[in-house]
Amino acid sequence: MAENYQGKSVKANYNFKAQNTDELSFNKNDIIVITQSPEGGWWEGTLDTKTGWFPMNYVELIKQ
């Protein structure tokens, strides 16, 4: 069973440019709040006012 990271923050380790309209572009060191964390390698998150999907291996969980 996948761990639920909803509401947690992650920090981008790399730049990511969205390839589709439902993806979230971000730059290294941006802080993203996770809205969905299903299994499969892609998470959904919010950065500023935009929400979209991104590869989970581009980010690291911020310890709280």
SETORBA-334909 format. One record per residue: x, y, z of N, C-alpha, C, CB in turn; residue number from 1. Coordinates in nm, 2 decimals. Each point is the difference from the previous one (the first is absolute). Glycine has a CB too. Example, Ala and Ser with C-alpha at 12.3 -4.5 7.8 and 13.67 -1.06 7.14 Angstrom:
<rs>
R; 1.32; -0.57; 0.78; -0.09; 0.12; 0.00; 0.09; 0.12; 0.00; -0.19; -0.12; 0.12; 1
R; 0.15; 0.23; -0.19; 0.09; 0.11; 0.00; -0.08; 0.11; 0.08; 0.12; -0.06; -0.22; 2
</rs>
This chain:
<rs>
R; 0.08; -0.12; 0.00; -0.08; 0.12; 0.00; 0.09; 0.13; 0.00; -0.19; -0.13; 0.12; 1
R; 0.15; 0.22; -0.20; 0.08; 0.12; -0.01; -0.02; 0.09; 0.12; -0.01; -0.01; -0.25; 2
R; 0.12; 0.08; 0.29; -0.01; 0.10; 0.11; -0.07; 0.12; -0.05; 0.21; -0.09; 0.11; 3
R; -0.29; 0.15; -0.03; -0.08; 0.12; -0.04; 0.09; 0.13; 0.04; -0.23; -0.12; 0.03; 4
R; 0.27; 0.19; -0.13; 0.08; 0.12; 0.03; -0.08; 0.13; -0.02; 0.20; -0.12; -0.08; 5
R; -0.33; 0.11; 0.06; -0.09; 0.11; -0.02; 0.02; 0.11; 0.11; -0.17; -0.15; -0.12; 6
R; 0.19; 0.27; 0.08; 0.02; 0.11; 0.09; 0.14; 0.02; 0.04; -0.23; -0.04; 0.08; 7
R; 0.32; -0.05; -0.11; 0.14; 0.02; 0.03; 0.07; 0.08; -0.11; 0.00; -0.22; 0.13; 8
R; 0.11; 0.27; -0.09; 0.08; 0.09; -0.10; 0.12; -0.08; -0.05; -0.08; 0.21; 0.12; 9
R; 0.12; -0.19; -0.24; 0.12; -0.05; -0.06; 0.08; 0.11; -0.06; -0.12; -0.22; -0.05; 10
R; 0.25; 0.20; 0.03; 0.09; 0.09; -0.06; 0.05; -0.06; -0.13; 0.07; 0.10; 0.23; 11
R; -0.07; -0.02; -0.33; 0.04; -0.05; -0.13; 0.16; -0.01; -0.01; -0.21; 0.11; -0.11; 12
R; 0.25; -0.22; 0.07; 0.15; -0.03; -0.02; 0.05; 0.04; -0.14; -0.02; -0.18; 0.17; 13
R; -0.08; 0.19; -0.26; 0.03; 0.03; -0.14; -0.11; 0.09; -0.06; 0.12; -0.22; -0.02; 14
R; -0.09; 0.28; -0.09; -0.10; 0.07; -0.08; -0.09; -0.10; -0.07; 0.15; 0.20; -0.03; 15
R; -0.27; -0.17; 0.01; -0.10; -0.09; -0.07; -0.08; 0.09; -0.09; 0.00; -0.18; 0.18; 16
R; -0.01; 0.16; -0.31; -0.08; 0.07; -0.09; -0.12; -0.09; -0.04; 0.20; 0.14; -0.09; 17
R; -0.32; -0.09; 0.11; -0.12; -0.08; -0.03; -0.01; -0.03; -0.15; -0.12; 0.10; 0.20; 18
R; 0.09; -0.22; -0.23; -0.02; -0.05; -0.14; -0.15; 0.00; -0.04; 0.21; -0.13; 0.02; 19
R; -0.30; 0.13; 0.08; -0.14; -0.01; -0.02; -0.07; 0.11; 0.09; 0.01; -0.25; -0.06; 20
R; -0.13; 0.28; 0.02; -0.07; 0.11; 0.08; -0.03; -0.04; 0.14; -0.10; 0.07; -0.22; 21
R; 0.10; -0.20; 0.25; -0.04; -0.04; 0.14; 0.13; -0.02; 0.09; -0.21; -0.11; -0.09; 22
R; 0.33; 0.15; 0.03; 0.12; -0.01; 0.08; 0.04; 0.13; 0.06; 0.07; -0.19; -0.15; 23
R; 0.02; 0.19; 0.25; 0.04; 0.12; 0.07; 0.15; 0.02; -0.03; -0.17; -0.04; 0.18; 24
R; 0.20; 0.16; -0.24; 0.14; 0.04; -0.02; 0.05; 0.06; 0.13; -0.04; 0.04; -0.24; 25
R; 0.17; -0.06; 0.27; 0.06; 0.06; 0.11; 0.15; 0.01; -0.02; -0.18; -0.09; 0.15; 26
R; 0.25; 0.17; -0.06; 0.14; 0.01; 0.00; 0.07; -0.06; 0.12; -0.03; 0.21; -0.13; 27
R; 0.15; -0.24; 0.12; 0.08; -0.06; 0.11; -0.02; 0.09; 0.12; 0.17; -0.11; -0.15; 28
R; -0.19; 0.05; 0.27; -0.02; 0.06; 0.13; -0.14; 0.06; 0.02; 0.24; 0.06; -0.01; 29
R; -0.33; -0.07; -0.09; -0.14; 0.04; 0.03; -0.06; -0.09; 0.10; -0.02; 0.09; -0.23; 30
R; -0.08; -0.04; 0.31; -0.07; -0.08; 0.10; -0.14; -0.02; -0.05; 0.14; 0.10; 0.19; 31
R; -0.18; -0.23; -0.19; -0.13; -0.04; -0.06; -0.07; -0.07; 0.11; 0.09; -0.03; -0.23; 32
R; -0.22; 0.06; 0.24; -0.09; -0.07; 0.10; -0.07; -0.11; -0.07; -0.03; 0.21; 0.14; 33
R; 0.04; -0.33; -0.09; -0.06; -0.12; -0.07; -0.15; 0.00; 0.03; 0.22; -0.13; 0.03; 34
R; -0.29; 0.10; -0.14; -0.15; -0.01; 0.01; -0.04; -0.15; -0.02; -0.03; 0.24; -0.08; 35
R; 0.11; -0.32; 0.00; -0.03; -0.14; -0.02; 0.13; -0.07; -0.01; -0.22; 0.05; -0.11; 36
R; 0.23; -0.17; 0.17; 0.13; -0.08; -0.01; -0.03; -0.15; -0.03; 0.11; 0.17; 0.16; 37
R; -0.17; -0.19; -0.27; -0.03; -0.14; -0.04; 0.13; -0.08; -0.04; -0.23; 0.07; -0.07; 38
R; 0.22; -0.20; 0.07; 0.11; -0.08; -0.05; 0.01; 0.02; -0.15; -0.03; -0.17; 0.18; 39
R; 0.15; 0.16; -0.23; 0.01; 0.01; -0.15; 0.11; 0.10; -0.04; -0.23; -0.06; -0.02; 40
R; 0.29; 0.13; 0.12; 0.11; 0.08; -0.04; -0.03; 0.15; -0.02; 0.10; -0.20; -0.10; 41
R; -0.23; 0.24; 0.09; -0.04; 0.14; -0.02; -0.09; 0.04; 0.12; 0.02; -0.03; -0.25; 42
R; 0.01; 0.15; 0.30; -0.08; 0.06; 0.11; -0.06; 0.13; -0.06; 0.15; -0.10; 0.18; 43
R; -0.26; 0.14; -0.11; -0.06; 0.13; -0.04; 0.03; 0.09; 0.11; -0.19; -0.11; -0.13; 44
R; 0.22; 0.24; 0.10; 0.03; 0.10; 0.10; -0.03; 0.14; -0.05; 0.18; -0.15; 0.09; 45
R; -0.17; 0.24; 0.01; -0.03; 0.14; -0.03; 0.12; 0.09; 0.02; -0.24; -0.04; 0.07; 46
R; 0.27; 0.12; -0.16; 0.11; 0.10; 0.01; -0.06; 0.14; -0.03; 0.18; -0.18; -0.06; 47
R; -0.18; 0.27; 0.15; -0.06; 0.13; -0.01; -0.15; -0.03; -0.03; 0.21; 0.11; -0.09; 48
R; -0.26; -0.07; -0.03; -0.14; -0.02; -0.02; -0.03; -0.11; -0.11; -0.03; 0.24; 0.05; 49
R; 0.14; -0.31; -0.09; -0.02; -0.11; -0.10; 0.01; -0.14; 0.07; 0.10; 0.15; -0.17; 50
R; -0.18; -0.24; 0.12; -0.01; -0.14; 0.05; 0.02; -0.09; -0.12; -0.15; 0.06; 0.19; 51
R; 0.23; -0.16; -0.18; 0.03; -0.10; -0.11; 0.08; -0.11; 0.05; -0.02; 0.18; -0.16; 52
R; 0.04; -0.28; 0.07; 0.08; -0.12; 0.02; 0.14; 0.02; -0.03; -0.20; -0.14; -0.05; 53
R; 0.29; 0.07; 0.13; 0.14; 0.01; -0.02; 0.06; -0.14; 0.04; 0.00; 0.26; 0.04; 54
R; 0.12; -0.29; -0.09; 0.07; -0.12; 0.04; 0.05; 0.01; 0.14; 0.07; -0.05; -0.24; 55
R; -0.10; -0.05; 0.32; 0.03; 0.00; 0.14; 0.16; -0.01; 0.03; -0.22; -0.10; 0.05; 56
R; 0.29; 0.05; -0.15; 0.14; -0.02; 0.02; 0.08; 0.13; -0.03; -0.03; -0.23; -0.07; 57
R; -0.04; 0.34; 0.04; 0.06; 0.13; -0.02; 0.00; 0.08; 0.13; -0.08; 0.00; -0.24; 58
R; 0.01; -0.05; 0.34; -0.01; 0.08; 0.13; 0.04; -0.09; 0.12; -0.19; 0.13; -0.10; 59
R; 0.21; -0.06; 0.21; 0.02; -0.07; 0.13; -0.09; 0.06; 0.11; 0.24; -0.04; -0.07; 60
R; -0.28; -0.05; 0.15; -0.10; 0.04; 0.11; 0.08; 0.09; 0.10; -0.13; -0.22; -0.03; 61
R; 0.06; 0.32; 0.07; 0.06; 0.09; 0.10; -0.04; -0.06; 0.14; -0.01; 0.21; -0.15; 62
R; 0.12; -0.23; 0.23; -0.03; -0.06; 0.13; -0.07; 0.10; 0.09; 0.21; -0.15; -0.03; 63
R; -0.31; 0.11; 0.09; -0.08; 0.09; 0.09; 0.00; -0.05; 0.14; -0.14; 0.06; -0.19; 64
</rs>
